[in-house]
Amino acid sequence: MEYVFYAAIAAACLLSVFFSFRSRRATEPRVRGLNAARMNISMGALLLLAALVQIVLFEPDTVRIIVGAMFLLLGLFNLFAGLRNHGRFSRMQ
């Protein structure tokens, strides 16, 4: 079970780096915004998975729960912002 979490975290990290490079190298604003939105979605998934690892896989203590909750909130925010921006940039002409 934990290897699935770690593989998903690695995939989300690689996607985040990939879309970060693509958004920085793009010259067209629409493509740049779409890649930045995809990077935010990947980063949100990465943070959500990290929060799940902190909460589910290890023995719960106060610090681990607080760190997991912060990762969860940041991940949800990144996921929401990425989905919103992706919808906005995909409708652009």
PAZAPA-4460 file (N, C-alpha, C; in steps of 0.05 Angstrom, whole numbers, plus 32768, in hexadecimal, padded with zeros to 4 digits):
% residues 93
    n_x    n_y    n_z   ca_x   ca_y   ca_z    c_x    c_y    c_z   seq   type   mol
   8011   7FE8   8000   8000   8000   8000   8011   8019   8000     1      M     A
   8026   8019   8010   8037   8031   8012   8046   8036   7FF8     2      E     A
   804D   8021   7FEA   805B   8024   7FD1   804A   8032   7FBC     3      Y     A
   8030   802D   7FBD   801D   803A   7FAB   801D   8058   7FB0     4      V     A
   801D   8060   7FCA   801E   807C   7FD1   8038   8089   7FC8     5      F     A
   804E   807B   7FCC   8068   8086   7FC5   806A   8089   7FA6     6      Y     A
   8060   8075   7F98   8061   8077   7F7A   804F   808E   7F70     7      A     A
   8038   8091   7F7C   8026   80A7   7F74   8033   80C2   7F7B     8      A     A
   8040   80C4   7F92   804E   80DD   7F99   8064   80E3   7F85     9      I     A
   8073   80CF   7F7E   8089   80D3   7F6A   807E   80DC   7F4F    10      A     A
   8068   80CF   7F47   805B   80D7   7F2D   8051   80F3   7F2E    11      A     A
   8044   80FB   7F44   803A   8116   7F46   8050   812A   7F47    12      A     A
   8066   8123   7F54   807D   8135   7F55   808A   8139   7F39    13      C     A
   808D   8123   7F2A   8097   8125   7F0F   8085   8135   7EFD    14      L     A
   806B   8131   7EFF   8058   8140   7EEF   8059   815E   7EF6    15      L     A
   805C   8164   7F0F   805E   817F   7F18   8077   818D   7F0C    16      S     A
   808D   8180   7F0D   80A6   818B   7F02   80A4   818D   7EE3    17      V     A
   8098   8179   7ED6   8095   817A   7EB9   8083   8191   7EB1    18      F     A
   806C   8195   7EBE   805B   81AB   7EB6   8067   81C6   7EBE    19      F     A
   8077   81C7   7ED3   8085   81E0   7EDA   8098   81E8   7EC4    20      S     A
   80A8   81D6   7EBA   80BA   81DC   7EA4   80AB   81E4   7E8B    21      F     A
   8095   81D6   7E85   8086   81DD   7E6D   8079   81F8   7E6F    22      R     A
   8070   81FF   7E87   8063   821A   7E8A   8077   8230   7E88    23      S     A
   808F   822B   7E92   80A4   8240   7E91   80AF   8244   7E75    24      R     A
   80AF   822F   7E65   80BA   8230   7E4A   80A6   8239   7E35    25      R     A
   808C   8238   7E3C   8077   823F   7E28   8077   825D   7E24    26      A     A
   8072   8265   7E0B   8071   8282   7E04   8054   828C   7E02    27      T     A
   8042   827A   7DFA   8026   8282   7DF8   8019   8283   7E13    28      E     A
   800A   8298   7E1A   7FFF   829A   7E35   7FEB   8284   7E3B    29      P     A
   7FDB   827B   7E28   7FC8   8266   7E2D   7FD6   824B   7E34    30      R     A
   7FEA   8244   7E25   7FF9   822B   7E2B   8008   822E   7E45    31      V     A
   8013   8245   7E4A   8020   824A   7E64   800D   8246   7E7C    32      R     A
   7FF5   8252   7E79   7FE2   8250   7E8E   7FD7   8233   7E92    33      G     A
   7FD3   8225   7E7C   7FCA   8209   7E7E   7FDF   81F8   7E8C    34      L     A
   7FF8   81FB   7E85   800D   81EB   7E91   8011   81F3   7EAF    35      N     A
   800E   820C   7EB5   8010   8215   7ED1   7FF8   8209   7EE1    36      A     A
   7FE0   8208   7ED5   7FC9   81FC   7EE2   7FCE   81DE   7EE7    37      A     A
   7FD9   81D1   7ED3   7FDF   81B4   7ED6   7FF4   81B0   7EEB    38      R     A
   8007   81C2   7EED   801B   81C0   7F02   800E   81C3   7F1E    39      M     A
   7FFB   81D6   7F20   7FEC   81D9   7F3A   7FDC   81C0   7F41    40      N     A
   7FD0   81B4   7F2D   7FC0   819B   7F32   7FD3   8185   7F3B    41      I     A
   7FEA   8182   7F2E   7FFE   816E   7F36   8009   8173   7F52    42      S     A
   800E   818D   7F58   8018   8193   7F73   8003   818E   7F88    43      M     A
   7FEA   8194   7F81   7FD4   818E   7F94   7FD2   8170   7F9A    44      G     A
   7FD4   8160   7F84   7FD3   8143   7F88   7FEB   813A   7F99    45      A     A
   8002   8145   7F94   801A   813E   7FA3   8016   8144   7FC1    46      L     A
   800C   815B   7FC7   8007   8163   7FE3   7FF1   8152   7FF0    47      L     A
   7FDC   814C   7FE1   7FC7   813B   7FEC   7FD2   811F   7FF2    48      L     A
   7FE2   8114   7FE0   7FEE   80FA   7FE5   8001   80FA   7FFC    49      L     A
   8011   810F   7FFF   8023   8112   8016   8013   8113   8030    50      A     A
   7FFD   8121   802F   7FEC   8123   8047   7FE0   8107   804E    51      A     A
   7FD8   80F8   803A   7FCD   80DE   803F   7FE3   80CB   804B    52      L     A
   7FFB   80CE   8041   8011   80BD   804C   8015   80C5   8069    53      V     A
   8016   80DE   806F   801A   80E7   808B   8004   80DD   809E    54      Q     A
   7FEB   80DE   8094   7FD4   80D7   80A5   7FD0   80B9   80A7    55      I     A
   7FD3   80AB   8090   7FCB   808F   808F   7FE1   807B   8096    56      V     A
   7FF9   8080   808B   800E   806B   808D   801D   806B   80A8    57      L     A
   801F   8081   80B5   8030   8082   80CC   801E   8084   80E5    58      F     A
   802B   807E   80FC   801D   8080   8115   8015   809D   811B    59      E     A
   7FFC   80A2   8121   7FF4   80BE   8124   7FFF   80CB   813E    60      P     A
   800A   80E2   813B   8010   80F3   8152   8009   8110   814A    61      D     A
   800B   8122   815C   8001   813D   8158   800F   814B   8141    62      T     A
   8029   814A   8140   8038   8158   812C   8032   814D   8110    63      V     A
   8031   8132   810E   802B   8125   80F5   800F   812D   80EB    64      R     A
   7FFC   812E   80FC   7FE0   8136   80F5   7FDF   8153   80EC    65      I     A
   7FED   8164   80FA   7FEE   8181   80F2   7FFB   8184   80D7    66      I     A
   8012   8177   80D2   8020   8179   80B8   800E   816D   80A2    67      V     A
   8001   8157   80A8   7FEF   814B   8094   7FD8   815D   808E    68      G     A
   7FCD   816A   80A2   7FB6   817C   809D   7FBF   8194   808D    69      A     A
   7FD7   819E   8092   7FE1   81B5   8082   7FE5   81AD   8065    70      M     A
   7FF1   8195   8061   7FF5   818C   8045   7FDA   8188   8038    71      F     A
   7FC6   817E   8047   7FAC   8179   803C   7F9F   8193   8033    72      L     A
   7FA1   81A8   8043   7F95   81C2   803C   7FA3   81CE   8024    73      L     A
   7FBE   81CE   8024   7FCD   81D9   800E   7FC8   81C9   7FF4    74      L     A
   7FC5   81AF   7FF6   7FC0   819E   7FDF   7FA4   81A4   7FD3    75      G     A
   7F90   81A7   7FE5   7F75   81AD   7FDB   7F74   81C9   7FCE    76      L     A
   7F83   81DC   7FDA   7F84   81F7   7FCE   7F91   81F6   7FB2    77      F     A
   7FA8   81E8   7FB0   7FB5   81E6   7F96   7FA4   81D8   7F82    78      N     A
   7F97   81C3   7F8A   7F86   81B4   7F78   7F6F   81C5   7F6E    79      L     A
   7F62   81D4   7F80   7F4C   81E5   7F79   7F55   81FC   7F66    80      F     A
   7F6C   8208   7F6D   7F76   821E   7F5C   7F7E   8214   7F41    81      A     A
   7F8A   81FC   7F40   7F93   81F1   7F26   7F7B   81EA   7F15    82      G     A
   7F66   81DE   7F20   7F4E   81D8   7F10   7F40   81F1   7F07    83      L     A
   7F3F   8205   7F18   7F32   821E   7F10   7F41   822B   7EF9    84      R     A
   7F5C   822D   7EFC   7F6C   8239   7EE7   7F6C   8229   7ECD    85      N     A
   7F6C   820F   7ED0   7F6B   81FE   7EB8   7F52   8203   7EA8    86      H     A
   7F3B   8205   7EB6   7F22   820B   7EA8   7F23   8227   7E9C    87      G     A
   7F2E   823A   7EA9   7F30   8255   7E9F   7F42   8257   7E86    88      R     A
   7F59   824A   7E87   7F6C   824C   7E70   7F63   823A   7E59    89      F     A
   7F55   8225   7E5F   7F4C   8213   7E48   7F35   8221   7E38    90      S     A
   7F27   8234   7E44   7F12   8242   7E36   7F1D   825A   7E26    91      R     A
   7F36   8261   7E2B   7F41   8278   7E1C   7F45   8271   7DFF    92      M     A
   7F44   8286   7DEE   7F48   8282   7DD1   7F65   8287   7DCA    93      Q     A
***
